[in-house]
Amino acid sequence: MLLLLILLLLLLLLLLQLLLLLQQLLILLLLLLLSLLLILLLMLLLLLLLQLLLLLQQLLLLLRLVVLHLLLHCYCYFYYS
């Protein structure tokens, strides 16, 4: 009877150790997921930066067209006046 009780206690201790190991694995998995989420956030921020740079490029092209249009208009005004 005592031997059975000791075996049961050992089994419970083993089960407890397995549960603790499972908890540690879950914590590790959560940390891994957190790092993946941070990487995804960084990628999204880089994409946003790229979009902002493309928008700036388009604005500069538009400004260049406006300046060229104004220069052409001034040239025509002075040429025909």
Rosetta blueprint (number, residue, H / E / L):
1 M L
2 L H
3 L H
4 L H
5 L H
6 I H
7 L H
8 L H
9 L H
10 L H
11 L H
12 L H
13 L H
14 L H
15 L H
16 L H
17 Q H
18 L H
19 L H
20 L H
21 L H
22 L H
23 Q H
24 Q H
25 L H
26 L H
27 I H
28 L H
29 L H
30 L H
31 L H
32 L H
33 L H
34 L H
35 S H
36 L H
37 L H
38 L H
39 I H
40 L H
41 L H
42 L H
43 M H
44 L H
45 L H
46 L H
47 L H
48 L H
49 L H
50 L H
51 Q H
52 L H
53 L H
54 L H
55 L H
56 L H
57 Q H
58 Q H
59 L H
60 L H
61 L H
62 L H
63 L H
64 R H
65 L H
66 V H
67 V H
68 L H
69 H H
70 L H
71 L H
72 L H
73 H H
74 C H
75 Y H
76 C H
77 Y H
78 F H
79 Y H
80 Y H
81 S L
